[in-house]
Amino acid sequence: MNSRKASAPAAVNASLIALVIVLAVLLYVFGASMSGESNRLSQTVRGAIVFDTREVAN
């Protein structure tokens, strides 16, 4: 029973670390897309298509 109690906090710690990593990646991608670095971001993602709508004439 003691080993079962000891493994539960380890599993929680591992899931929290994974959650922090996922949130950091999402924050990086969101920040890069909002700052206009979409060309550099699309070079890192294979097969990504970026539609640049900033220079569209009305």
N, C-alpha and C positions, 0 to 999 in steps of 0.2 A: 503494500500500500504506500509506503514512503516513496518508492520510485515513481509511482503514478502521480503523486502530488508534486514531485520535483519536476516532472516533465511538462505539466500544465503551464507553469510560468515561462518555461523555455519556448513552448509553442506560441504563447501570447507575445513574447518578445520577438520571435521570428516574424510573426504576422505584422506586428507594429513596424518593424524595420522594413518589411516589404511594402507596407502601405506608405511609409515616408518616402521610399525610393520612387514609387509610382507617382506620388503627388509632386515630387521634385521634377520628374520628367514631364509631367503635364504642365507644370508651371513654366518650365523652360520652353516647351513648344508653344504655349500660349504667349509668352513674352516675346519669342522670336517672331511669331506671326503678327502680333500687334505692333512691333517696332518696324515692320516693313522689311525684315530680313528674310522674306519668303523665298528669294532665289537661293540663298545659301542653305536654307532649311530644306528646300526641295532637292538640292544636290545630295543631301544626306539620306533622303528617302528615295529608294529606287522606284521608278515608275510613277512618281508624283507629277501631277499636272497643276501648274499654278496659273490662275486667271488673274492678270493684273488689271484691275478695274479703276485704278487711280487716274489713268491718262485717257479715259474714254470721253470723246467729244459728245456734247449734248445736242 
